[in-house]
Amino acid sequence: MDKVKDSEKEKQEKLKALRREIEEKLEEQLPQEMLSERNRVAIESINTSEPLEPAKAKQILEALLFASSKPMTAAEIRKVMKSLKPNEIEKLAGELQSEYATNGRSFEIREIAGGWEVVTRKEFAPWLLKLEIQKKVKQATQSALETLAILAYKQPITKAEIEELRGVDVTGVLDTLVGRGLIKIVGKKEVPGRPFLYGTTDKFLEHFGLRSLADLPNMDEIRTLVENSVKREDLFQNPKIVPIAENRIENIEEAHDTAGNSQEN
């Protein structure tokens, strides 16, 4: 258990170091005038108890509702708009709702769970659903490829061992890969509970154009492919790419090293 905690702590430290490096690189790329004090964002000092003009109060309420990820109650709103009474907040929310309807906006304010929330109108649900499906397909494809890569290098391997490497549940991914004939159950591990062991199939080799598992690229080749597909200087323009790429390489590398040790033994 301590080893797992130490490993997680080490990963977090690596991510922090990457973020610091990214911030430094970004600052180096920005023009000097953008870094001057006069261009920094100034946070306005406000008095939350000060009376507000109706138009200003409506704008603030709108901003709060847009920024919130859940319905806001009158009590929560009054924490930053102390001069307003609950009935005044309700009146402003009603006015915003009428304005949205009059202007034909794609969103509206709804009273939900004792609070107010800005939501998309139901007639736009099919468009949002289309977008969400595309996101899920992409996520599922990436998840399947990562799981398949670990399994290919470390087979035979159990579901629990894959989850330990990936850090997420892979039940659905394994079911999908089995259903597509890319992997199969090749036995049971001789440990308490005798969990299933998974391995790749001939269809896996055929799908990826491999004669045998010996044709799988080694870690140096994988690292080269990643570096060629995403240039290092481009990584600093999108910080999210860095930890994802690092984690994927580490997971596959760990699986590859473990497989090599197993074969030597």
C-alpha positions in Angstrom: 0.0 0.0 0.0 2.9 2.3 0.9 4.5 1.6 -2.5 1.3 2.6 -4.3 1.2 5.9 -2.3 4.8 6.6 -3.0 4.4 5.9 -6.7 1.3 8.2 -6.9 3.2 10.9 -5.0 6.1 10.5 -7.4 3.8 10.9 -10.4 2.2 14.0 -8.9 5.7 15.5 -8.4 6.6 14.8 -12.0 3.4 16.5 -13.2 4.1 19.6 -11.1 7.6 19.7 -12.5 6.2 19.5 -16.1 3.7 22.3 -15.3 6.5 24.5 -14.0 8.6 23.8 -17.1 5.6 24.6 -19.3 4.9 27.9 -17.5 8.6 29.0 -17.9 8.6 28.1 -21.6 5.4 30.0 -22.2 6.7 33.1 -20.4 9.9 33.0 -22.5 7.7 32.9 -25.7 5.5 35.9 -24.7 6.5 39.4 -25.7 8.0 41.4 -22.9 5.2 44.1 -23.1 2.6 41.4 -22.2 4.5 40.6 -19.0 4.6 44.2 -17.8 2.8 45.1 -14.6 0.4 47.6 -16.4 -1.0 44.8 -18.5 -1.8 42.4 -15.7 -5.4 41.9 -14.8 -6.6 44.0 -11.9 -9.2 42.5 -9.6 -11.7 45.2 -8.6 -12.3 45.6 -4.9 -16.0 45.3 -4.2 -18.3 45.8 -1.2 -20.8 42.9 -1.3 -23.2 44.8 1.0 -23.3 47.9 -1.1 -26.7 48.5 -2.8 -26.8 47.8 -6.5 -28.5 49.4 -9.5 -31.1 46.9 -10.9 -29.3 46.7 -14.3 -26.0 46.0 -12.6 -27.5 43.5 -10.2 -29.1 41.6 -13.1 -25.7 41.4 -14.9 -24.0 40.1 -11.7 -26.7 37.5 -11.2 -26.4 36.4 -14.8 -22.6 36.1 -14.5 -22.9 34.0 -11.3 -25.4 31.6 -12.9 -23.3 31.2 -16.0 -20.2 30.5 -14.0 -21.9 28.0 -11.6 -21.8 24.3 -12.5 -24.9 23.6 -10.4 -28.1 25.4 -9.4 -27.6 28.4 -7.1 -30.0 29.0 -4.3 -31.0 32.5 -3.1 -28.9 31.9 0.0 -25.8 31.2 -2.1 -26.4 34.2 -4.3 -26.8 36.5 -1.3 -23.3 35.5 -0.1 -21.9 37.8 -2.8 -25.0 40.0 -3.3 -25.9 40.8 0.3 -27.9 43.9 -0.5 -30.5 41.8 -2.3 -33.5 40.1 -0.7 -34.6 36.6 -1.8 -37.7 38.0 -3.5 -35.5 40.5 -5.4 -33.3 37.7 -6.6 -36.3 35.8 -7.8 -37.6 38.9 -9.7 -34.2 39.4 -11.4 -34.0 35.7 -12.4 -37.5 36.0 -13.9 -36.5 39.1 -15.9 -33.5 37.4 -17.3 -35.7 34.4 -18.3 -38.1 36.7 -20.1 -35.2 38.5 -21.9 -33.8 35.2 -23.1 -37.1 34.1 -24.4 -37.8 37.4 -26.2 -34.4 37.4 -27.8 -34.7 33.8 -28.9 -31.6 32.6 -27.0 -30.6 28.9 -27.1 -30.5 28.8 -23.3 -32.9 29.6 -20.4 -33.0 29.9 -16.7 -34.8 27.2 -14.8 -35.6 26.8 -11.2 -34.1 23.5 -10.1 -33.7 22.0 -6.6 -34.6 25.2 -4.9 -32.1 27.3 -7.0 -31.6 28.7 -10.5 -29.5 27.4 -13.3 -28.7 28.4 -16.9 -29.5 25.4 -19.2 -29.7 24.8 -22.9 -33.2 24.7 -24.3 -34.5 21.2 -25.0 -34.9 21.7 -28.8 -31.1 21.9 -29.0 -30.6 18.5 -27.2 -30.1 16.5 -30.4 -27.2 18.7 -31.4 -25.6 18.4 -28.0 -26.1 14.7 -27.9 -24.3 14.4 -31.2 -21.3 16.2 -29.8 -21.4 14.1 -26.6 -21.5 10.9 -28.6 -18.4 12.0 -30.6 -16.6 12.7 -27.4 -17.4 9.3 -25.9 -16.4 7.5 -29.1 -13.0 9.3 -29.1 -12.5 8.5 -25.4 -13.5 4.9 -25.8 -11.1 4.5 -28.8 -8.2 6.0 -26.8 -9.0 3.8 -23.8 -9.2 0.7 -25.9 -5.9 1.4 -27.6 -4.1 2.1 -24.3 -5.5 -1.1 -22.7 -4.6 -3.1 -25.8 -1.1 -1.8 -25.8 -0.5 -2.8 -22.2 -2.1 -6.2 -22.8 0.0 -6.8 -25.9 3.3 -6.2 -24.1 2.5 -7.9 -20.8 0.3 -10.8 -21.8 -1.0 -13.0 -20.3 -2.3 -10.5 -17.8 -5.3 -10.1 -15.5 -7.9 -7.4 -15.5 -6.7 -6.2 -12.1 -3.1 -5.9 -13.3 -4.3 -3.8 -16.3 -6.3 -1.6 -14.0 -3.3 -1.1 -11.7 -1.3 0.2 -14.6 -4.0 2.4 -16.1 -5.6 3.5 -12.8 -9.2 3.1 -14.2 -11.8 0.4 -14.5 -11.4 -1.5 -17.7 -14.3 -3.9 -17.5 -16.2 -2.4 -20.4 -13.0 -2.0 -22.5 -12.1 -5.7 -22.1 -15.6 -6.7 -23.0 -15.4 -4.6 -26.2 -12.0 -6.0 -27.2 -13.2 -9.6 -26.6 -16.3 -8.9 -28.6 -14.3 -7.7 -31.5 -12.0 -10.7 -31.4 -8.8 -8.7 -30.7 -8.2 -10.4 -27.3 -9.4 -13.6 -25.6 -9.2 -15.4 -22.3 -6.2 -17.7 -22.3 -6.3 -19.2 -18.9 -6.5 -18.5 -15.2 -3.8 -17.2 -12.9 -2.8 -19.5 -10.1 -3.6 -17.0 -7.3 -6.5 -16.8 -4.8 -9.7 -16.3 -6.8 -8.0 -17.5 -10.0 -8.8 -14.5 -12.2 -8.9 -14.8 -16.0 -5.7 -14.1 -17.9 -6.1 -12.2 -21.2 -4.0 -12.4 -24.4 -4.2 -11.2 -27.9 -5.6 -13.2 -30.8 -4.5 -13.8 -34.5 -7.1 -11.2 -35.4 -5.1 -8.7 -33.4 -1.9 -9.5 -35.4 -3.9 -9.3 -38.6 -5.5 -6.0 -37.7 -2.2 -4.3 -36.9 -0.3 -6.1 -39.8 2.0 -8.1 -37.5 3.5 -11.5 -38.3 4.0 -12.3 -34.6 4.2 -10.5 -31.3 8.0 -10.2 -31.9 7.1 -7.5 -34.5 5.7 -5.2 -31.9 7.8 -2.0 -31.7 10.2 -1.6 -28.8 10.1 1.3 -26.5 12.7 3.3 -28.4 10.5 3.1 -31.5 7.4 4.1 -29.6 9.1 7.1 -28.0 10.4 8.2 -31.4 6.9 7.9 -32.9 5.4 10.0 -30.1 8.1 12.7 -30.5 7.7 12.8 -34.3 3.9 13.1 -34.1 4.0 15.9 -31.5 7.0 18.2 -31.6 8.4 19.1 -28.2 8.0 22.9 -28.9 4.3 22.2 -29.7 3.8 20.5 -26.3 4.4 23.8 -24.6 1.6 25.4 -26.6 -0.8 22.8 -25.1 0.0 21.8 -21.5 -2.7 19.1 -21.5 -0.7 17.1 -24.1 2.3 16.7 -21.9 1.0 14.7 -18.9 -1.1 12.5 -21.2 1.8 11.6 -23.4 4.1 11.0 -20.5 1.5 8.8 -18.7 0.9 6.7 -21.8 4.6 6.1 -22.4 5.1 5.3 -18.8 2.3 2.8 -18.7 3.4 1.0 -21.9 7.1 1.2 -20.8 6.2 -0.4 -17.5 4.3 -3.2 -19.2 7.1 -3.7 -21.7 9.8 -3.9 -18.9 7.7 -6.3 -16.8 7.1 -8.5 -19.9 10.8 -8.6 -20.5 11.6 -9.6 -16.9 9.0 -12.4 -17.1 10.5 -13.8 -20.2 14.0 -13.7 -18.7 12.7 -15.6 -15.7 
